[in-house]
């Protein structure tokens, strides 16, 4: 049964990827097409500039990725499902050829993702399902820019291209947190360099304000995660842990509203997480992408902000076993904690 399920999953993944590739057209052709809106044409020209910058200034792969455009005719290309046991912050792992074990499972059809999410909930898990606008095939295919990302603002588009190309450069099998934190660090450092070189002071100021807000949110979530971690490690029975979990999440929801008032944010992209409260899977999804980012940013600065030297240092880390990698990154994170402003951390575990 498990084998059949895995084959079916891999089948939908292969079919979904094939559909994306069939829809891809050379970006120059799309730009010149009279049917293309001026807004989309301008966005694609900007994407070309971001890609050129990624290659020339960030040392990211120079291949056919992001030289084509594909309209997949839906708001997201994938839907990811993250799940955890009810009293654990360890994600249910899904393991596949090439990519290895991941902390999430992606589906090209929303209905398939919803079906799997329902199965995990029926098994008693906490579940978080969300749409994904882009992903990397790790260089196995020429990843096109998608309509799901062409609607992004300029900052988000640049960061996405830098992030996904970074995955093609360095990828460690079976270590989602390492891979996502590395790529996130590249996107952040890369985008800051773009802003400095283009001299867009207004955009840089806006970006810095938004990063302060995002860091404040991640700090809040980290505090909630620490509370849950302490509850789950306790020797109390499961019923008592469930009660304390509910109390901790209710308190976190109140803290979230207070933070929004403090920052003057009438609405936020995270509001849906607090309707009524987040669950374990929300924390895991956030931690996968951001937990170790401060460590990588420290490493980048220790290499003199030289991307080539940084990549060499990351490859050295990647060659270590999981325990040794985590130990090295923890040491770097402790440095980030001593100077949160310099490395974009609000505490020793909050991403920039």
NUFI-13182 format. One record per residue (C-alpha): x, y, z; residue in one letter. Coordinates in steps of 0.1 Angstrom, whole numbers, plus 5000, padded with zeros to 4 digits. Last residue first. Example, Ala and Ser with C-alpha at 12.3 -4.5 7.8 and 13.67 -1.06 7.14 Angstrom:
BEGIN
513749895071s 512349555078a 
END
This chain:
BEGIN
516753825095x 516153485112x 515453455149x 517453205168x 519953405189x 517653705192x 516453985170x 518653875142x 519654075111x 523354015112x 524554355122x 521454435143x 521454115162x 525054145175x 525653895202x 522853665189x 524553645155x 527653505172x 525553235189x 524153155155x 527653085142x 528252835170x 524852675163x 525852655126x 528952455134x 527052225157x 524352165132x 526852085105x 528651845128x 525451665137x 524351635101x 527651495088x 530151745073x 530451795035x 527852065035x 529852275059x 532852275035x 530352355007x 529152655028x 532752785032x 533252764994x 529952934988x 531053215012x 534353254995x 532653294961x 530053534976x 532553774992x 531053955021x 534353945038x 534153575045x 533153635081x 530253845068x 528953545048x 529453315078x 527453555100x 524653555074x 524653175073x 524253155111x 521553425110x 519553215085x 519552905106x 515852915119x 514453085088x 513152855061x 512552535081x 511652735112x 508652895095x 507252565082x 507852405116x 506052685135x 503052655111x 503052275115x 502852295153x 499552495151x 498552855145x 495553015162x 491953125155x 492253225127x 495753335137x 497653185108x 495353375084x 496653695098x 500153615087x 500153845056x 499354135078x 496554375083x 496154705102x 499854705109x 500754995132x 503854815146x 502654825182x 499054745172x 500254445151x 502454335181x 499454345204x 497354135180x 500253875179x 500553875216x 496853785219x 497353505195x 500353385214x 498253365246x 495753145228x 498652925215x 500052885250x 496652805265x 495952545238x 499352385244x 498752375282x 495552185276x 497151945252x 500051885275x 497651805304x 495751555282x 499051395270x 500351325305x 502951535322x 506651445318x 507451775302x 509351795268x 506151885250x 505452175272x 509052315270x 508952295232x 505552465231x 506952755251x 510052775229x 507852775197x 505753065211x 508953265217x 510153175182x 506853295168x 507153635184x 510753665172x 509553575137x 506953845138x 509454105150x 511854005123x 509154055097x 508454405110x 512154495110x 512454345075x 509654565063x 511354885076x 514654775059x 512954705026x 511155045027x 514455225034x 516255035006x 513455114982x 513755484989x 517555474986x 517555304952x 521255334945x 521355044920x 524454904937x 523154934972x 519754794964x 521254494945x 523654424974x 520754414998x 518954174974x 521953944973x 522453945011x 518753855015x 518453604987x 521753434996x 520653405033x 517353255022x 519153005000x 521352895029x 518352885053x 516352675029x 519152415023x 520152375059x 516552355072x 515652095045x 518551855053x 517951515037x 520251575007x 522351885009x 521952134981x 524452394969x 524352584935x 520952494922x 519352594955x 521052934952x 519252974919x 515952944937x 516853204963x 518253464939x 515253434917x 512853464946x 514653754961x 514453954929x 510753884925x 509953974961x 511754304958x 510054394925x 506554314937x 505253974928x 502653924900x 505253754879x 505553494906x 502453284899x 502853364862x 505953154863x 509653214856x 510952904840x 513252644857x 515652484832x 515452124844x 517651904865x 519352214879x 518052174915x 514352154903x 513752474922x 510352594934x 507952884927x 504553024938x 503752774966x 500352764982x 499852655018x 498752365038x 499552345076x 498652025095x 498751915132x 498551545132x 495851315146x 495851055118x 492651215105x 494551535103x 497251365082x 494651215058x 492951555055x 496251715045x 496651435019x 493251515004x 493851885005x 497151844986x 495351634960x 492651894957x 495252174952x 496751994923x 500552024917x 501251864951x 504151924975x 505151735006x 506951895036x 509951845058x 511851685030x 513851355028x 515951304996x 515651534966x 517151284942x 514750994950x 512051064975x 511551085013x 508651255031x 509351355067x 506651415093x 507851735110x 509351745145x 507652005167x 505751745187x 502651705207x 500051685179x 502351495156x 503651715128x 502451795093x 503552025065x 501552025032x 502752215002x 500552334973x 502252374940x 502252604909x 500052864927x 497453104914x 496452894884x 496852924847x 500352764846x 501653054826x 505252974817x 508153214811x 511653134798x 515153264806x 514653204843x 516752884843x 518752834811x 522152834828x 524453074845x 524552944881x 524953204909x 528153404914x 526353684932x 527453974910x 527453844875x 525153554877x 522553704901x 522854034884x 521953884850x 518953704866x 517754024882x 518054214849x 516053934831x 513453954858x 513154324852x 512554264815x 509854004825x 508154254848x 508154514820x 506554264796x 503954174822x 502954534827x 502854604790x 500454314785x 501554034763x 499253974733x 501554174710x 504253904717x 507654074720x 508054014758x 506753654754x 509353584727x 512153734748x 511153514777x 511453194757x 508252994762x 507352744790x 503952574789x 505352234781x 507852264810x 505052334835x 502952044823x 505951804825x 506551914861x 502951834870x 503151494853x 506351404871x 504951514904x 501651334899x 503551014891x 505851054921x 502751074944x 501150774927x 504350574931x 504650664967x 501050554974x 501550224956x 504650164977x 502850245009x 500050005000x 
END
